[in-house]
Amino acid sequence: MALREDRARLMAHFAGDNSKHQNKWSDLWDKGDFLPWDRGMPNPALVDTLTDQWNLLGTCFVEDDIGNKRRKRALVPGCGKGYDVLLLASFGYDAFGLEVSETAVKRCYEEQVANGHKYSARDQTSGAGAVKFMHGDFFGTDWMINIEGDGKVDLIYDYTFLSALPPSFRPDWALRMAQLLALKGNLICIEFPSAKDPLIGGPPFALPPQVYIEHLAHPGKELPYDASGHVKEGVSGPNSPVALTRVAHWQPERTHEIGKGQDWVSIWRC
């Protein structure tokens, strides 16, 4: 019952003009008394992915064109209070969390001060990476000045970021992922909520696996949806030259309670 009431309250808060969508997230963070997405910890599915899928993800280091080694950079858009950012740093990545709310960024740094000691380096030889929380619009570029080089990153993690966006944002979401992900980089998605009826609306908006498959194959392109709210499969033409390819897909043994039995994990590459 509590879950149903929370979702109804969240949907009511976001009803109306989509152009004010990001401001409405900031309003919730500023009030601070209704943050139903906050689980107080990283998703166990991400912990297990980083631990068990090293053969796909590689080490936390990468070499540039002239042989200089650096830490891989990881980005978490819509990072909440930053739990996943702190986790990625513990696995050796230089981790960046991005939030549209200045208040959320403050909560991230407070979480790091209060509980950062819980995220010690997973491998003492590799050590832990740096942590930085940033205020900015994922679809803008101002925040990219915080990331060295061309602003591209080696890993992007999306759990509840896409599901927080209205479906009309999906073409731009896919294009932005393609733009930000470095060659041979990995996009990790925890697909949630995958079993929700799309006609119910959101946030969180329904995200069956087909949404990722179709939009990441055609970044930036408006795609057709049927009357039941499902993206139409296989009718949008050949894949884009900047398409992302799914290299792994599975249902995790562990995830947050709310996603048990319906969450999927996918890994994508340019």
Residue pairs with C-beta under 8 A, 6 or more apart in sequence:
3 258
6 36
7 36
7 204
9 34
9 36
10 36
10 202
10 203
11 201
11 202
11 203
13 24
13 27
13 28
14 21
14 24
14 202
14 203
18 166
18 168
18 169
21 165
21 166
21 169
22 100
22 137
25 100
25 101
25 164
26 100
26 101
26 102
26 103
26 104
28 34
28 35
29 35
29 99
29 101
29 103
29 104
29 107
30 101
30 103
32 103
37 80
37 160
37 164
37 204
38 80
38 81
39 83
39 256
40 83
41 83
42 83
42 84
42 86
42 87
43 84
43 159
43 190
43 255
43 256
44 252
44 254
44 255
44 256
45 190
45 252
45 254
45 255
45 256
45 259
45 263
45 265
46 84
46 87
46 157
46 159
46 188
46 190
47 87
47 254
48 252
48 253
48 254
49 57
49 188
49 252
49 265
49 267
50 57
50 87
50 88
50 91
51 122
53 248
53 267
56 186
56 247
56 248
56 267
57 155
57 186
57 267
58 72
59 72
59 92
59 126
60 71
60 72
60 91
60 92
60 93
60 126
60 129
61 69
61 70
61 71
61 72
61 92
61 126
62 69
62 70
62 71
62 72
62 154
63 69
63 70
64 70
71 92
71 93
71 94
71 129
71 130
72 92
72 93
72 94
72 153
72 154
72 155
73 93
73 94
73 95
73 96
73 147
73 148
73 152
73 153
73 154
73 155
74 85
74 88
74 93
74 94
74 95
74 96
74 129
74 153
74 154
74 155
74 156
74 157
75 95
75 96
75 97
75 98
75 147
75 153
75 155
75 156
75 157
75 180
76 82
76 84
76 85
76 88
76 95
76 96
76 97
76 98
76 156
76 157
77 98
77 138
77 156
77 158
77 161
78 98
78 99
78 100
78 138
78 158
78 160
78 161
78 164
79 85
79 97
79 98
79 99
79 104
79 108
79 133
80 99
80 104
80 108
80 160
81 104
81 107
81 108
81 111
82 97
82 107
82 108
82 109
82 111
82 112
82 131
82 133
83 111
84 97
84 157
84 159
85 95
85 96
85 97
85 108
85 131
85 133
86 95
86 111
86 112
86 115
86 116
86 118
86 119
86 131
87 119
88 95
88 129
88 155
88 157
89 95
89 119
89 128
89 129
89 130
89 131
90 119
90 120
90 121
90 122
90 128
91 122
91 123
91 129
92 121
92 122
92 123
92 126
92 127
92 128
92 129
93 129
93 154
93 155
94 129
94 130
94 132
95 129
95 130
95 131
95 132
96 132
96 133
96 134
96 146
96 147
96 153
97 105
97 108
97 131
97 132
97 133
97 134
98 133
98 134
98 135
98 136
98 138
98 143
99 105
99 108
99 133
99 134
99 135
99 136
100 135
100 136
100 137
100 138
101 135
102 135
105 133
105 134
105 135
108 133
109 133
112 131
112 133
116 131
119 128
120 128
121 127
121 128
132 146
134 143
134 146
135 143
136 142
136 143
137 143
138 161
138 176
139 172
139 176
141 151
144 151
145 151
147 153
151 180
152 180
152 181
152 182
152 185
153 180
153 181
153 182
153 185
154 182
154 184
154 185
154 186
155 185
155 186
155 187
155 188
156 177
156 180
156 181
156 185
156 186
156 187
156 188
157 187
157 188
157 189
158 177
158 187
158 188
158 189
158 190
159 189
159 190
159 192
160 192
160 204
162 170
162 173
162 189
162 205
162 207
162 211
163 192
163 193
163 202
163 203
163 204
163 205
163 206
163 207
164 202
164 203
164 204
164 205
165 173
165 203
165 205
166 202
166 205
167 198
167 205
167 225
167 229
170 211
170 215
170 223
171 215
171 218
171 219
171 220
171 221
171 222
171 223
172 220
173 215
174 215
174 216
174 218
174 219
174 220
174 244
175 219
175 220
175 242
177 187
177 216
177 219
177 244
177 268
178 216
178 219
178 220
178 240
178 242
178 243
178 244
178 270
179 242
181 187
181 244
181 269
181 270
182 270
183 270
184 269
184 270
185 269
185 270
186 267
186 268
186 269
187 216
187 244
187 267
187 268
187 269
188 265
188 266
188 267
189 212
189 265
189 266
189 267
189 268
190 252
190 255
190 259
190 263
190 264
190 265
191 207
191 208
191 209
191 212
191 263
191 264
191 265
191 266
192 204
192 207
192 258
192 259
192 262
192 263
193 204
193 206
193 207
193 259
193 262
194 206
194 207
194 208
194 209
194 262
194 263
194 264
195 208
195 262
196 202
196 204
196 205
196 206
196 207
197 206
197 229
198 205
198 206
198 208
198 228
198 229
198 230
199 228
199 229
200 206
206 229
208 230
209 249
209 264
209 266
210 230
210 231
210 233
211 231
212 246
212 266
212 268
213 233
213 246
214 223
214 231
214 232
214 233
214 236
215 223
215 231
216 243
216 244
216 246
216 268
217 236
217 239
217 240
217 243
217 244
218 236
218 237
218 239
218 240
218 243
219 240
219 242
219 243
219 244
220 240
220 242
221 236
221 240
223 231
223 232
223 236
224 231
224 232
224 235
224 236
225 231
225 232
226 232
242 270
244 268
244 269
244 270
245 268
245 269
245 270
246 266
246 267
246 268
247 267
247 268
247 269
248 265
248 266
248 267
249 264
249 265
249 266
249 267
250 264
250 265
251 263
251 264
251 265
252 263
252 264
252 265
255 263
256 263
